[in-house]
Amino acid sequence: MADKLWDGRFSEATAAVVERFTASIDIDRRLYRYDIEGSIAHSRMLARTGIIPAAEAEAIVQGLEQVRGEIEAGRFAFDPRLEDIHMHIESRLTEIVGPAARKVHTARSRNDQVALDLRLYLRDALDAAGGQLAALERALIGFARTHIDVILPGYTHLQRAQPVLLAHHLMAYVEMFARDRERCAECRRRTNVMPLGSAALAGTTFPIDRAYTAELLGFPAVSANSLDAVSDRDFVIEFLAAASLCMMHLSRMAEELVLWSSAEFGFIELPDSFATGSSIMPQKKNPDVPELIRGKTGRVYGHLMAQLTLMKGLPLSYNRDLQEDKAALFDAVDTLSACLEVLTQMVPGIAVRRERMEAAASRGYLNATDLADYLVRAGVTFREAHHAVGRAVRFAAASGRELDELTLEELQAHSALIREDVFAHLRTREIVDRRSCPGGTGRSAVLAAIAAAEKRLP
């Protein structure tokens, strides 16, 4: 029976069912690097302040580095009776260093220790997510530049509305992912506060130097309230919220890739290496990658709701319920990372069917708004122009023609202000290029948006 670090109070061994029920080592073992990093910094601080002898601190540091090497080499023995990664590391450290290893826990509790580990872990995860988002932005920007002259229908209510550049459509997602990257940076700033030194809940009586420990660990600030520090999981929830927003954006893009690659749209073809087939229908090419991204979004949403529910009834300060935070956090980090990676790699291989996009953009009266604008410039109020063009659309639809396929006389029947120059005004390319205001779909505006997006990338 492995000794517990806390078993002095108890006269009975922990029941086997409780061992299994309370163990978290299968989940929190991924925190080993951060736990060791925190313990090394803590040990050096204990030596610097004279709380433990420098020689013992150095032995502890060397022992911790040996433990890290054993874990990374796959030689470390994990035992569920030791509950979590913190007890595993300290138990092995004691085997290596001897009784002096027990001093590593001086002026520290598992409560502030696990809070530290989580913040260190999430800090790295946020940096990685920010890097992946930037890579996805670059992939989309590159794709937009390559297809800068391709036109497709813009949609509202999933009905063809007005023609836009494909590059403009893609840059909408770049804007979304840029906001996601900003949220990661903002979440990192609030995550980057050191809780170590809060101990169990009330701080410690030892003369610790929290600023020195924070400096060693790269924290610009230390927590201001020990009760809050050990029980706070706002940073986890904030990440899950940011991840949920990002997954929502990924899911919206995935949905469009599914639609656009269908026979009904036929706008794109996904690369064979990012699609799958059917077990019974030989002709099928299924968009499983975007479908899975769409499906995994609900999984991340669930983690956010689970964590909010976990926290909503907890009194100050630490409660064992908080052990449940890690499964949600780790899976959300893994899911977001996997989705960003696969989409970034898939984007450059997407084949654009330009002729299908541009044919769709030229049908369905997508130039009706421009005809109304034409009449407004001729002196008609927009409401009057709207009604006149609506009548023209009804007439054209009855004869199975587009507005630019009507004769000048037929158009003039709906407004005497229409002149022969109207046909140039109704051409799809001119419709797009006229929208050159900042943020518009005109070629010059989109190129400016691309340049601005490239400039703000890290």
C-alpha positions in Angstrom: 0.0 0.0 0.0 1.5 3.3 -1.1 1.7 5.9 1.7 -0.6 8.9 1.3 1.0 12.3 1.8 -2.0 13.2 4.0 -2.7 9.8 5.8 -1.5 10.9 9.3 -5.1 11.8 10.3 -6.6 8.5 9.2 -6.7 5.1 11.0 -8.1 3.1 8.0 -6.7 2.5 4.6 -8.6 4.1 1.7 -11.2 1.7 0.3 -10.3 0.4 -3.1 -13.5 1.7 -4.6 -12.6 5.2 -3.3 -9.1 4.9 -4.7 -10.6 4.3 -8.2 -13.3 6.9 -7.8 -11.0 9.7 -6.7 -8.0 9.0 -8.8 -7.3 11.6 -11.6 -3.9 10.4 -12.8 -5.2 9.2 -16.1 -6.4 12.7 -16.8 -3.9 15.1 -15.1 -0.7 13.2 -16.0 -0.3 15.6 -18.9 0.4 18.3 -16.4 3.7 16.7 -15.3 5.9 19.3 -17.1 4.1 22.2 -15.4 4.0 20.5 -12.0 7.8 19.9 -12.2 8.5 23.4 -13.5 6.4 24.9 -10.6 8.1 22.7 -8.0 11.6 23.7 -9.3 10.8 27.4 -9.0 9.2 26.9 -5.6 12.3 25.0 -4.4 14.6 27.7 -5.6 12.5 30.3 -3.8 12.5 28.3 -0.6 16.3 28.2 -0.7 16.6 31.9 -1.6 14.5 32.9 1.4 16.3 30.5 3.7 13.3 28.4 4.4 15.2 25.2 3.4 18.9 24.7 2.9 20.3 25.5 -0.5 21.9 22.1 -0.8 18.6 20.4 -0.2 16.9 22.6 -2.7 19.5 21.8 -5.3 19.1 18.1 -4.7 15.3 18.5 -5.0 15.8 20.3 -8.3 18.1 17.6 -9.7 15.6 15.0 -8.5 12.7 16.7 -10.2 14.7 16.9 -13.5 15.4 13.2 -13.2 11.6 12.5 -12.7 10.9 14.6 -15.8 13.4 12.6 -17.8 11.8 9.3 -16.7 8.3 10.4 -17.6 9.4 11.7 -21.0 11.4 8.5 -21.7 8.3 6.3 -20.7 10.1 4.8 -17.7 7.9 6.2 -15.0 5.5 3.9 -13.2 2.1 5.4 -12.6 0.0 4.0 -9.7 -3.7 5.0 -9.3 -3.3 4.7 -5.5 -1.3 7.9 -5.6 -4.3 9.8 -6.9 -2.8 12.5 -9.1 0.3 13.7 -10.9 1.4 15.9 -7.9 1.6 12.9 -5.5 3.2 10.7 -8.2 6.0 13.2 -8.7 6.6 13.9 -5.0 6.5 10.1 -4.2 9.1 9.4 -6.9 11.1 12.4 -5.8 11.2 11.0 -2.3 12.6 7.7 -3.6 15.4 9.6 -5.4 16.3 12.3 -2.9 15.2 10.8 0.4 13.4 12.7 3.3 14.5 16.1 2.0 12.1 15.7 -0.9 9.2 16.2 1.6 10.4 19.8 2.0 9.3 20.7 -1.5 5.8 21.0 -0.2 6.7 23.6 2.5 4.6 26.8 2.2 2.5 25.2 -0.5 -0.8 23.2 -0.8 -2.1 21.0 -3.6 -4.8 23.6 -4.0 -2.4 26.4 -5.1 -0.2 23.8 -6.8 -2.9 22.5 -9.1 -4.1 26.1 -9.8 -0.5 26.9 -10.9 -0.2 23.9 -13.1 -3.4 24.7 -14.9 -2.4 28.3 -15.5 1.0 27.2 -16.9 -0.7 24.6 -19.1 -3.4 26.9 -20.4 -0.8 29.6 -21.1 1.0 27.3 -23.5 -2.3 26.0 -24.9 -3.5 29.6 -25.7 -0.2 30.4 -27.3 -0.5 27.3 -29.5 -4.1 28.1 -30.4 -3.1 31.7 -31.3 -0.4 30.3 -33.6 -2.8 27.8 -35.2 -5.3 30.6 -35.8 -2.7 32.7 -37.5 -1.8 29.8 -39.7 -5.4 29.3 -40.7 -5.7 33.1 -41.5 -2.6 32.9 -43.7 -4.0 29.9 -45.5 -7.3 31.7 -46.2 -5.6 34.9 -47.2 -3.4 33.1 -49.6 -6.4 31.3 -51.1 -8.2 34.6 -51.4 -5.3 36.2 -53.2 -5.1 33.2 -55.6 -8.8 33.6 -56.4 -9.1 37.4 -56.2 -11.2 37.7 -59.4 -13.7 34.9 -58.8 -17.3 36.0 -58.3 -20.0 34.0 -56.6 -23.4 34.8 -55.1 -23.6 36.3 -51.7 -26.5 35.0 -49.7 -29.0 36.0 -47.2 -31.5 33.5 -45.9 -29.6 31.0 -48.0 -31.1 32.8 -51.0 -29.0 34.4 -53.7 -28.7 38.1 -52.8 -25.9 40.0 -54.5 -22.7 39.1 -56.3 -19.5 39.2 -54.2 -15.9 38.2 -54.7 -15.0 34.8 -53.4 -12.0 36.5 -51.8 -14.4 38.8 -49.9 -16.3 35.8 -48.7 -13.2 34.1 -47.4 -11.9 37.3 -45.8 -15.1 37.3 -43.6 -13.7 34.2 -42.0 -10.3 35.8 -41.6 -12.0 38.5 -39.6 -13.7 35.9 -37.4 -10.5 34.0 -36.8 -8.6 37.3 -36.0 -11.2 38.0 -33.3 -10.7 34.5 -32.0 -6.9 35.1 -31.9 -7.5 38.3 -30.0 -9.7 36.5 -27.5 -6.9 34.0 -26.9 -4.5 36.8 -26.2 -6.9 38.5 -23.8 -7.6 35.2 -22.0 -3.9 34.6 -21.7 -3.4 37.9 -20.0 -5.9 37.0 -17.3 -4.6 33.5 -17.1 -1.0 34.8 -16.6 -1.4 35.4 -12.9 0.5 33.3 -10.4 -1.6 31.7 -7.6 1.4 29.9 -5.9 1.8 31.2 -2.3 -1.9 31.1 -1.6 -1.4 27.6 0.0 -4.6 25.8 0.9 -6.8 29.0 1.1 -5.3 31.5 3.5 -1.8 32.1 2.4 1.3 30.9 4.5 3.2 31.9 7.6 6.5 31.3 5.9 8.5 34.3 4.6 8.1 33.3 0.9 9.0 35.6 -2.0 6.1 35.3 -4.4 7.6 37.9 -6.8 10.7 35.8 -7.2 8.8 32.7 -7.9 6.6 34.6 -10.4 9.7 35.9 -12.1 11.1 32.3 -12.4 7.9 31.1 -14.0 7.3 34.1 -16.3 4.3 35.5 -14.5 4.0 39.3 -14.6 1.6 39.4 -11.5 0.7 37.4 -8.5 -2.9 36.7 -7.2 -4.3 39.3 -4.9 -6.5 37.1 -2.8 -5.7 33.6 -1.6 -9.3 32.4 -1.4 -10.0 33.5 -4.9 -6.7 32.1 -6.2 -7.3 28.5 -5.2 -10.9 28.4 -6.2 -10.9 30.5 -9.4 -11.5 28.7 -12.6 -12.6 31.8 -14.6 -9.6 31.4 -16.8 -10.7 27.9 -17.7 -14.2 29.0 -18.4 -13.0 32.0 -20.4 -10.9 29.7 -22.6 -13.9 27.3 -23.1 -16.0 30.3 -24.1 -13.3 31.5 -26.5 -12.9 28.0 -27.9 -16.7 27.7 -28.3 -16.8 30.9 -30.3 -13.9 29.7 -32.4 -15.6 26.3 -33.0 -18.7 28.1 -34.0 -16.8 30.0 -36.7 -15.1 26.8 -37.8 -18.5 25.1 -38.0 -20.0 27.9 -40.1 -17.2 27.5 -42.5 -17.5 23.8 -42.5 -21.2 24.0 -43.2 -20.4 26.1 -46.3 -17.8 23.7 -47.5 -20.3 20.8 -47.1 -22.9 22.8 -49.1 -20.5 24.1 -51.7 -19.1 20.7 -52.4 -22.5 19.2 -53.0 -23.9 18.5 -56.5 -26.6 21.1 -55.8 -24.0 23.9 -55.5 -21.0 22.4 -57.2 -18.9 25.4 -56.3 -15.8 23.5 -55.0 -14.3 20.1 -54.9 -12.5 19.0 -51.7 -9.1 17.3 -52.2 -9.3 13.5 -52.3 -6.9 13.3 -49.3 -9.4 15.1 -47.1 -12.6 13.2 -48.1 -13.9 9.7 -47.7 -16.0 7.3 -49.6 -19.0 5.1 -49.0 -19.0 1.5 -48.0 -21.8 0.7 -50.4 -22.0 3.5 -53.0 -18.9 3.6 -55.1 -19.6 7.1 -56.6 -19.6 8.9 -53.3 -17.1 11.5 -52.1 -18.1 12.6 -48.7 -17.0 15.8 -46.9 -16.3 14.0 -43.7 -13.7 16.5 -42.5 -15.9 19.5 -42.4 -18.8 17.4 -41.1 -16.7 16.3 -38.2 -15.6 19.9 -37.5 -19.3 20.8 -37.5 -20.1 17.9 -35.1 -17.2 18.5 -32.7 -18.4 22.0 -32.1 -21.2 20.7 -29.9 -18.6 18.8 -27.9 -16.8 22.0 -27.0 -20.1 23.8 -26.2 -20.8 20.9 -23.8 -17.5 21.4 -22.0 -18.3 25.1 -21.5 -21.8 24.3 -20.1 -20.4 21.6 -17.9 -17.8 23.9 -16.4 -20.3 26.7 -15.8 -22.6 24.2 -14.1 -19.7 22.8 -12.1 -18.8 26.2 -10.7 -22.2 27.7 -10.1 -22.8 26.3 -6.6 -19.3 26.1 -5.1 -18.7 28.0 -1.9 -15.3 29.5 -1.2 -12.8 28.2 -1.5 -11.4 24.9 -2.9 -13.8 21.9 -3.4 -13.0 18.5 -4.8 -15.5 19.2 -7.6 -12.8 21.2 -9.2 -11.0 17.9 -10.1 -13.6 17.7 -12.9 -12.3 20.8 -14.7 -9.4 19.1 -16.3 -11.2 16.6 -18.5 -13.3 19.4 -20.0 -10.3 21.7 -20.5 -8.0 19.1 -22.0 -10.5 17.7 -24.4 -11.5 21.2 -25.6 -7.9 22.1 -26.2 -7.3 18.9 -28.1 -10.5 19.3 -30.1 -9.9 22.9 -31.1 -6.3 22.2 -32.0 -7.2 19.2 -34.2 -9.9 21.2 -36.0 -7.7 24.1 -36.7 -4.9 21.9 -37.9 -7.0 19.8 -40.3 -8.8 22.8 -41.8 -5.6 24.7 -42.3 -4.1 21.8 -44.2 -7.2 21.3 -46.3 -7.8 24.8 -47.5 -4.9 25.0 -50.1 -6.1 21.8 -51.8 -9.7 23.0 -52.4 -10.5 23.3 -56.1 -12.7 26.2 -57.1 -15.2 25.7 -59.8 -15.2 29.2 -61.1 -17.6 28.7 -63.9 -20.3 27.3 -61.5 -19.8 30.2 -59.1 -20.0 32.9 -61.7 -22.9 31.3 -63.5 -24.8 31.3 -60.2 -23.9 34.9 -59.6 -25.4 35.9 -62.9 -28.8 34.3 -62.4 -31.5 35.0 -59.9 -31.8 38.9 -60.3 -28.7 39.6 -58.2 -28.5 42.9 -60.0 -31.9 44.2 -58.8 -30.4 46.3 -56.1 -28.1 47.9 -58.6 -31.0 48.8 -60.8 -32.7 50.4 -57.9 -29.5 52.4 -57.1 -29.4 53.4 -60.8 -32.9 54.9 -60.5 -32.0 56.6 -57.2 -29.1 58.4 -58.9 -31.6 59.5 -61.6 -33.6 61.2 -58.9 -36.1 58.6 -57.7 -36.5 57.9 -54.0 -35.2 54.5 -53.0 -38.7 53.3 -52.0 -40.1 54.3 -55.4 -37.1 52.6 -57.1 -37.6 49.5 -55.0 -41.2 49.2 -56.2 -40.3 49.8 -59.8 -37.5 47.2 -59.9 -39.8 44.8 -58.1 -42.3 45.1 -60.9 -39.5 44.6 -63.4 -38.3 41.5 -61.7 -41.9 40.1 -61.7 -42.1 40.8 -65.4 -38.7 39.2 -66.1 -39.5 36.1 -64.0 -42.8 35.6 -65.9 -40.8 35.5 -69.2 -38.0 33.4 -67.8 -35.3 36.1 -68.3 -32.9 38.1 -66.2 -33.1 41.9 -65.9 -30.2 42.4 -68.2 -31.9 40.2 -70.8 -34.9 42.5 -71.1 -35.0 45.1 -73.8 -34.5 48.7 -73.1 -38.2 49.3 -73.9 -39.3 46.6 -71.5 -37.2 48.2 -68.7 -38.5 51.6 -69.5 -42.0 50.4 -69.1 -41.3 50.3 -65.4 -39.4 53.6 -65.2 -39.0 56.2 -67.9 -35.7 57.3 -66.3 -33.9 54.2 -67.5 -31.5 54.9 -70.3 -29.3 52.8 -72.6 -26.4 53.0 -70.2 -28.3 50.8 -67.7 -27.0 47.5 -69.3 -23.4 48.4 -68.4 -24.6 49.1 -64.9 -26.2 45.7 -64.6 -23.1 43.6 -65.5 -21.9 41.4 -62.7 -18.3 42.4 -62.8 -19.2 46.1 -62.6 -21.7 45.5 -59.8 -18.9 43.9 -57.7 -16.2 46.5 -58.5 -18.4 49.5 -57.8 -18.5 48.4 -54.2 -15.1 49.8 -53.4 -15.9 51.4 -50.1 -13.8 50.1 -47.1 -15.2 46.7 -46.1 -17.0 46.3 -49.4 -16.6 43.5 -52.0 -14.9 45.7 -54.7 -11.6 44.3 -55.9 -9.7 47.3 -54.5 -11.4 47.1 -51.2 -10.7 43.4 -50.8 -7.1 43.8 -51.7 -6.8 46.5 -49.1 -8.5 44.2 -46.6 -6.1 41.4 -47.4 -3.1 43.7 -47.0 -4.4 44.9 -43.6 -5.0 41.3 -42.5 -1.5 40.3 -43.5 -0.1 43.3 -41.6 -1.7 42.4 -38.3 -0.6 38.8 -38.4 2.2 37.9 -36.0 
